[in-house]
């Protein structure tokens, strides 16, 4: 297996690893207000997140930016909590047409995903730098790792939207109730991560 596919696999495994579930929680929070029929909107949303984390992942791995690891580890659950809380106020428009108000709301969510992606990218870079060590050329490993992350995200999104479809159609659950349940669970887990963060504890 080539180095490219090794790093691609590592990127995929990193974001789908249940032991590092903070990034999974963020993707869940992003998708909580959408259904399977809205997969295009979700794809754009996840792409915005990918663009954000790709930028800081590259800059941090190339050591062009420097930051406090402890601070980033605190900021990541904060982004999860904020995203989950915005879902409590999300209102699905009655009309299927894209009104000006709806477009503005969608742009706001895309901008939020992009901004929070910048923070998560710094979290990804800690793991990637530990893998690279003193490797001379990091361009291909960086690209492969990023692609692996994206594939992992898409898998998580597919699972979330599929579960949502089953809950709404097979069990006839209310969409609002399901959104609140998912977002509430994610918010609770994010609060736990924040409280147990060493910086917060100080």
C-alpha positions in Angstrom: 0.0 0.0 0.0 1.4 3.4 -1.0 2.0 6.2 1.6 -0.9 8.2 0.1 -3.5 5.4 0.9 -1.9 4.9 4.3 -2.5 8.5 5.3 -6.0 8.5 3.6 -6.9 5.5 5.8 -5.4 7.3 8.9 -7.6 10.4 8.2 -10.7 8.2 7.7 -10.0 6.3 10.9 -9.2 9.4 12.9 -12.6 11.1 12.4 -14.6 7.9 12.6 -12.9 6.6 15.8 -15.5 6.5 18.6 -12.7 7.2 21.1 -12.2 10.7 19.6 -15.9 11.4 19.3 -15.8 15.2 19.6 -15.6 15.7 15.8 -18.4 13.1 15.3 -20.5 15.1 17.7 -20.0 18.3 15.7 -21.0 16.6 12.4 -24.1 15.2 14.2 -25.0 18.7 15.4 -24.6 20.0 11.9 -26.9 17.4 10.4 -29.5 17.3 13.2 -32.0 19.7 11.5 -31.9 18.0 8.1 -33.6 15.0 6.5 -32.4 12.7 3.8 -34.2 14.6 1.1 -32.1 17.7 2.0 -28.8 15.9 1.3 -27.7 18.7 -1.1 -27.9 21.3 1.7 -26.0 19.0 4.1 -23.3 18.3 1.5 -22.8 22.1 1.1 -22.7 22.5 4.9 -20.2 19.7 5.4 -18.1 21.1 2.5 -18.0 24.5 4.3 -16.7 22.7 7.4 -14.2 20.8 5.3 -12.9 24.0 3.7 -12.4 25.5 7.1 -10.6 22.6 8.7 -8.5 22.1 5.5 -7.1 25.6 5.8 -5.9 25.4 9.4 -4.9 21.8 9.1 -2.5 22.7 6.3 -1.3 25.9 8.0 -0.8 24.2 11.4 0.9 21.1 9.9 3.2 23.3 7.9 3.9 25.2 11.2 2.8 28.5 9.6 0.5 29.1 12.5 1.0 28.3 16.2 -1.6 28.0 19.0 -2.3 26.5 22.4 -3.3 22.9 22.1 -5.1 23.1 25.4 -7.1 26.1 24.2 -8.1 24.3 21.0 -9.2 21.3 22.9 -11.5 23.6 24.9 -12.8 25.5 21.9 -13.8 22.3 20.0 -16.6 21.2 22.5 -17.6 24.9 22.7 -18.2 24.9 18.9 -20.2 21.7 19.3 -22.3 23.2 22.1 -23.0 26.4 20.1 -24.0 24.4 17.0 -26.3 22.1 19.0 -27.9 25.1 20.7 -28.6 26.8 17.3 -30.7 23.8 16.4 -33.1 24.5 19.2 -34.1 27.8 17.4 -34.0 26.4 13.9 -37.3 26.7 12.0 -38.0 24.7 8.9 -39.7 27.0 6.4 -43.2 26.0 5.4 -42.6 26.8 1.7 -40.2 24.6 -0.2 -39.1 27.6 -2.3 -35.9 29.4 -1.3 -37.1 32.7 0.1 -34.6 35.5 0.9 -35.0 34.8 4.6 -34.3 31.1 4.1 -31.2 31.8 2.0 -29.9 34.2 4.7 -30.4 31.5 7.3 -28.6 28.9 5.2 -25.7 31.3 4.5 -25.4 31.9 8.2 -25.2 28.2 8.9 -22.6 27.7 6.2 -20.5 30.6 7.6 -20.7 29.1 11.1 -19.6 25.7 9.8 -16.7 27.3 7.9 -15.6 29.3 11.0 -15.8 26.3 13.3 -14.0 24.2 10.8 -11.0 26.4 11.2 -10.9 25.4 14.9 -11.4 21.7 14.3 -8.6 21.8 11.7 -6.1 22.8 14.4 -7.3 19.8 16.4 -6.7 17.5 13.4 -3.2 18.9 12.9 -2.1 17.7 16.4 -2.7 14.1 15.3 -1.2 14.5 11.8 2.0 16.1 13.0 2.6 13.3 15.4 2.2 10.9 12.5 4.5 12.8 10.1 7.4 13.2 12.5 10.3 14.6 10.5 9.0 13.6 7.1 10.5 15.9 4.5 7.6 16.2 2.0 4.3 16.5 3.7 2.2 17.7 0.8 0.9 14.2 -0.3 0.3 13.0 3.3 -1.5 16.2 4.1 -3.7 15.8 1.0 -4.4 12.1 1.6 -5.2 12.7 5.3 -7.7 15.5 4.4 -9.4 13.3 1.8 -9.7 10.6 4.4 -11.3 13.0 6.8 -13.8 14.1 4.2 -14.7 10.5 3.4 -15.2 9.8 7.1 -17.4 12.8 7.4 -19.6 11.7 4.5 -20.0 8.3 6.1 -21.1 9.8 9.4 -23.5 12.1 7.5 -24.9 9.2 5.6 -25.5 7.2 8.8 -27.1 10.2 10.6 -29.5 11.0 7.7 -30.4 7.3 7.3 -31.2 7.0 11.0 -33.3 10.2 10.8 -35.2 8.8 7.8 -36.0 5.6 9.7 -37.1 7.4 12.8 -39.3 9.8 11.0 -40.9 7.4 8.5 -40.9 4.0 10.2 -41.6 5.2 13.8 -43.6 8.2 12.7 -41.7 10.5 15.1 -42.1 14.2 15.0 -39.3 15.9 13.2 -39.0 18.7 15.7 -39.0 16.2 18.6 -36.2 14.2 16.9 -34.1 17.3 16.3 -34.5 18.4 19.9 -33.5 14.9 21.2 -30.4 14.7 19.0 -29.3 18.2 19.7 -30.0 17.9 23.4 -27.9 14.7 23.7 -25.0 16.4 21.7 -25.3 19.6 23.8 -25.1 17.5 27.0 -22.0 15.6 25.9 -20.4 18.9 24.8 -21.0 20.4 28.2 -19.4 17.4 29.8 -16.3 17.8 27.6 -16.1 21.5 28.5 -16.4 20.9 32.2 -13.8 18.1 32.2 -11.3 20.2 30.1 -8.2 21.1 32.2 -8.4 24.8 31.2 -12.0 25.0 32.3 -11.2 23.2 35.6 -8.6 25.9 36.5 
